[in-house]
Amino acid sequence: MIYKNNKQRPKFLNLLQIRLPVMAVASILHRVSGVILLLILPVVIYGLDLSLQGREGFEQVFLIIKSPVGQLVLLLTGVSIFYHLVA
C-alpha cells in the first residue's frame, strides 16, 4: 500500500498563529510565574541574610534595592507573587 502525500499538511508550524484557549494561556503564565519565583528565591534569601548581619549589610541591601536593577527584580517578584496567588 502506497500512501499519498497530503498537500494540505503544513510544512512549517507557526506557534504564533495558534489560538489557545484563555485557560491554557493562564496555565502557561502560572507556570512561568512559578519558575520566576523559584529562580528569585535564592536572591531574596541572600538579601535577607545580608540585611540581618548588621547595619552595613542592611545599607548594602537598601542600595541594591534602590538601584534600577533592584527595582526591576522587586517589581518582577511582586508581579509573580500576585499572579501566582491569583491564578
C-alpha positions in Angstrom: 0.0 0.0 0.0 1.4 3.4 -1.0 0.5 6.5 1.0 -0.1 9.6 -0.9 1.5 12.8 0.4 -1.2 15.1 1.6 -0.5 18.5 0.0 -2.7 20.4 2.6 -0.5 19.5 5.6 1.5 22.5 6.8 5.2 22.2 6.4 6.0 24.9 9.0 4.1 25.1 12.3 3.9 28.8 13.3 3.2 28.8 17.0 2.2 32.5 16.9 -0.8 31.7 14.7 -2.3 29.1 17.1 -5.2 30.4 19.1 -5.0 28.9 22.6 -8.0 29.0 25.0 -7.8 31.5 27.8 -7.3 28.8 30.4 -4.3 27.4 28.5 -2.7 30.8 28.5 -3.5 31.3 32.2 -1.9 27.9 32.9 1.2 28.7 31.0 1.6 32.1 32.7 1.0 30.4 36.1 3.9 28.0 35.4 6.1 30.8 34.2 5.4 32.9 37.4 6.3 29.8 39.5 9.6 29.4 37.7 10.4 33.1 38.2 9.6 32.8 41.9 11.8 29.7 42.1 14.7 31.5 40.5 14.3 34.7 42.5 14.1 32.8 45.9 17.9 32.4 46.4 18.3 36.2 45.7 15.7 37.1 48.2 17.2 34.7 50.8 20.7 36.1 50.2 19.3 39.7 50.6 17.5 38.7 53.9 20.7 37.1 55.2 22.8 40.1 54.3 20.4 42.6 55.8 20.2 40.7 59.1 24.0 40.6 59.5 24.2 44.2 60.7 23.8 47.8 59.8 26.3 47.7 56.9 24.6 44.7 55.3 21.2 46.4 55.6 22.5 49.5 53.9 24.1 47.4 51.2 20.7 45.7 50.5 19.0 49.0 50.6 21.3 50.4 48.0 20.8 47.3 45.8 17.0 47.6 46.1 17.3 51.3 45.3 19.2 50.7 42.0 17.2 50.3 38.7 18.1 46.5 38.6 16.9 46.1 42.1 13.7 47.9 41.4 13.1 45.6 38.3 13.8 42.4 40.4 11.5 43.7 43.1 8.7 44.5 40.6 9.2 41.1 38.9 8.9 39.4 42.3 5.8 41.3 43.3 4.0 40.7 40.0 5.0 37.0 40.0 3.7 36.5 43.6 0.5 38.3 42.8 -0.2 36.4 39.6 0.8 33.1 41.1 -1.6 33.6 44.1 -4.5 34.9 42.0 -4.2 32.2 39.3 
